């Protein structure tokens, strides 16, 4: 396979063998309702949603705020229980797995809470090994190697001994990704990972995701607001609007002017680029 | 990368055990009857080796029956409060959490007082009589931490400052009830107001109470230690902990119960000694790092050292009178609390 994946992309339609044939993640008619008070009408509902993803595939979830993107991601992570339907990971129902078993298979990258006490980068990455060890034990040599390797894979090996609150936003995002890799998951979930990142770091992150998905056969699911990054890097896109999944498909099927204008409520232009990936330009309202 | 290892933990604990031994020897020396350090060290070793019958000197009685039980009480109380403080800090993600500041000690004290008032009127078998006070103190502690937890919650998230304020107000409210009870109920065995509000180690108990305290400490602290890795991860946030494989609800429940038990046991024999669970874990974090696998045991030993020192000071600074031990810990702890609060807000 060509090392330059973006040039290889147009020649590899979604059915191509680079994803393998088995279904890793199957979301089957999953719905959810959130209400502050059980006796009241739900404040938010996610209507029945289905899609499938294979190993090595990058799926992005697009949609305006409050469209249900993050809720869907939390459902896939197994942290929320669906109201109906089920989510299968390699044939196992995700929300019936124990927290430990889940964390051995699914890793989540999200906006972090502030750390209470200063921690070194390597300590933070080692947290990813938690689900693989017994409750009361000290890290093994293997754990240390896996953590080091995870840092190396995101190009952050030199950060190892720095303190978490003394590294930049882009570096921090890579370290959080490294912790997720240290979990050695099958499924890598990312909730708006490009938030607060500059453009170079955004592209760097998606490049890393594409590389990791190909090399480690992760199934990657990214919630993002960045239409053009999704168009450039996604193999499959879910387009969501007010709790409904409008369409699932390859970028070319999603990036159609009328559809996107209706979902995002802005006039825009979609053009097809030379390598078969669409690009969106937002037009000003005036 | 220098990960925590079992050997490292062993060294740290050994270091603290040596300090604790020295502190105990010094604490035994001070008091109304002068005793030489050498004789003390020798006799203490004999007690440890189970040869207490060989202690022949005339001060043996003072050491064995007055000073040593009080020091042992201080060790258990200090260790319990420190481990409880460390646990509350991790669960509530708040470095200022402490059984006293959160009102948990006051809740335990109220439970213990109610038990002491009710005890003479209840037809209890004598074996259960000694258990009633610690049990009620535990229930008081558990009820208070539950109440404070919900006071500090807003929209499903614990809000740090609301939590602390809720704790301080709860403590003040419970103290008022304690003062009311102590002023109105005429009972000979309720030990006095200052004991409960400030903490005091001067009461002596039957031998069985000491065994109960030791057993309770090892069970509760052992249970908490079993979740040490989970607590490390919980410090990064509950959401993150769930994704990293921590059974957050189970850990929270188990550790709250165990920490309430530790607080209840300590308070039922010493009253509300404040700030130990705040000062000691912070000091230990500075010295040994914030990994709970080392922090919990070092805090337990550090808490024992701190309370024995504080109680020795309480005995000697205004001799021949005595201060409540809680007055000494508060003099050190309250300024530290303010300092940590200011630094966190900065």
Interface residues (C-beta under 8 A of the other chain):
Chain A: X77 X79 X98 X99 X100 X102 X103 X104 X106 X107 X108 X110 X112 X113 X115 X116 X117 X118 X119 X122 X123 X124 X126 X127 X128 X130 X131 X133 X135 X136 X137 X138 X139 X144 X147 X148 X160 X161 X183
Chain B: X1 X3 X4 X5 X6 X93 X94 X95 X225 X226 X227 X228 X229 X230 X232 X233 X235 X236 X237 X239 X240 X242 X243 X244 X245 X246 X247 X248 X285 X290 X291 X293
